[in-house]
Amino acid sequence: MHLLRLVIIAVIIWFAIRIVRNALTAKSARQVDDYRGKMVTCSVCGVYLPEDDAKAIGEGKYQCDRH
């Protein structure tokens, strides 16, 4: 009887963890999708960043603020 109770509690905890992880993943995915502008690549490190945040260094070349 005690073993069955422990198994049920473990299953409930496992489901709760999955629900929280899915909610956090969905929230972070929505935050990334909110940006609709043009993305460019830093010519030094290759990081993608919004064109408004990048520093233009030439014809079609950009750098992030770290370079």
N, C-alpha and C positions, 0 to 999 in steps of 0.2 A: 504494500500500500504506500509506503514512504517512497519507494523507488518510482512508482507511477506519478506521484505528486512532483518529484524532482524532474522527471521527464517533461511533464506538462509545463512546469515553470520554465525550464530550459527552452522549450519550443516557443513559449510566449515571448521570452527575452529575445530569442533569435528573430522572430517576426518584427518585434519593435525596432531592433537594430536595422533590419532591412528597410523598414518604412522610413526611418530617419535618414539613412544613407541615400535612398532614392529621392527624398524631398530635397536634400542638400545638393545632390547632383543636378536635379532639374532646375533648381534656383540658380546655380552657377552657369548652367547652359543658357538660361534666359538672359543673364547679364551679358554674356558674350554676344548673343544674337541681337542685342539692342542697338548696336552700332551699325549704321547703314552707309557710311562714307567709304571713300576709296582707301584701301590698305596698300602700303608700300613696304619695301624691304630695305633695311639698313645695309649699305654697301660694304660695311666693315664686318659686322657680326652676323648679319642675316636675319635679324629679328624683324618680325612683321609689326608695324605700328600704323596708326591712322595718319593719313597724309597731313592733317592739320598739326599733328604733334612732331612731325619730322622736319629736319632742316635740309632744304634743297641745296645740293652742292654742285649741281650741274644738270645737263640735259637728261632727265629721267633718273637721276641718281639722288639718293637721300641718305641721311645719317640720323641715328637716334641721338638723344641728348647726352649720351655717355661718350660720344666720340667727337 
